[in-house]
Amino acid sequence: MNQAHMTRLAAVVIVCSFILAACDNNRAENAGKATVAPTIVPTTVATIGGEPTSGADPTAAPESNESYSVLAEKLQIPWVIEFDGDTVYISEREGAIVKLEGGALERQSVQLSKSVRHRGEGGFLGLLLAPDFSTTGLAYAYHTYEENGALLNRIVLIKQDAGKWTEVRALLEGIPGAANHDGGRMAIGPDGMLYVTTGDAQQPELAQDRSSLAGKILRLTLDGKVPADNPFANSYVYSYGHRNPQGLAWDDKGVLFNTEHGPSGDPGGHDEINRIEAVGNYGWPTVYGDDNRSGMIAPLYHTGEEAIAPSGAAMDERNRLLIATLRGEALYRYDTVAGKMEKVFTGAGRLRDVKVHDGQIYVITNNTDGRGIPTDADDRLLILNNVN
């Protein structure tokens, strides 16, 4: 090769190096922005019960009971995992829904009559596919909005069509909201009713006020009406005295359990697992932890002085409650019969939701919510392997 050719080749190499560096910088700068597309990644091995491995041999088989697989990454403050067969839907707090189907991943827009107000813990939170979603494309959503200077929450029916979602109608509006304590979990019970958690909206006294929708577990028909057999006449309220209930799950006998944040500050901790009964008063803000008062129901379990910030919950096939935790940065498991709590998965940071689907455990991380320490890959959808 002559000197001229070598000079031109060197110039090309230098230019390409600058371009690649610029691309890397752009990716880093845009990692948290809405324009970044979520990505599907091949199986990634990391440890359960410890920090993710680094520098491991990628061809080595994962140790028995000590691995997870990454299905998607670069999610943006994900909140809920939902399934339609093998298709996964994930709500994102800024106001989008991510769809993962057959190896393709798409971030879909959501058009609402009242804009999502993403502030603090509020935003586009709960997502629940309707029982007939496969044929109708209908789903339920819970989101924060602002009206006349006040933060509120609403439950709406939305429909998927041509790769986007559009509001069909509002089912319930005017649920008190705030920068924190917005609740937002939704689930359909064995009775076919829609159950929804609401936070105390940073006004603890509202949790004891049965005329307020704050600090409650609500029960609705699937078309948004008050069920005739609700415990309080003409009221959506099913149970009350809740601070910020986050998880809902039923055992195989139809018993409802919830996970709930305890008080902040001093004393802190005292995060709860409750067995939910109709008409039940769960004490907030009057009692918490081991306190007792006539007419108020003590928690089935609480964490004492330790705060784990429980979030989504799911029941496994052995009536053990799986609990995704934020501050605890772990998946916990509570045996509802033996009353035993144990940590079964760590190493991925904050966890927002957990689902059991076709015998496998799925979790989403929540490291991009402003309180975690995100990696370049966060947030992620994971399958946990061999958590027994």
Buried (B, 14 or more C-beta within 10 A) or exposed (E): EEEEEEEEEEEEEEEEEEEEEEEEEEEEEEBEEEEBEBEBBEEBBBBBEEEBBEEEEEEEEBEEEBBBBBBBBBBBBBBBBBBBEEBBBBBBBEBBBBBBEEEEBEBBEBEBEBEBBBBBBBBBBBBBBBEEBEEEBBBBBBBBBBEEEEBBBBBBBBBBEEEBBBBBEBBBBEBBBBBBBBBBBBBBBEEEBBBBBBBBBBBBEBBBBBEBBBBBBBBBBBEBEBBEEBBBEEBBBBBBBBBBBBBBBBBEEEBBBBBBBBBBEEEBBBBBBBBBBBEBBBBBBBBBBEEEEEEBBBBBBBBEEEBBBBBBBBBBEEBBBBBBBBBBBBBBBBBBEEEEBEBBBBBBBBBBBBBBBEEEBBBBBBBBBEEBEBBEBBBBBBBBBEBE
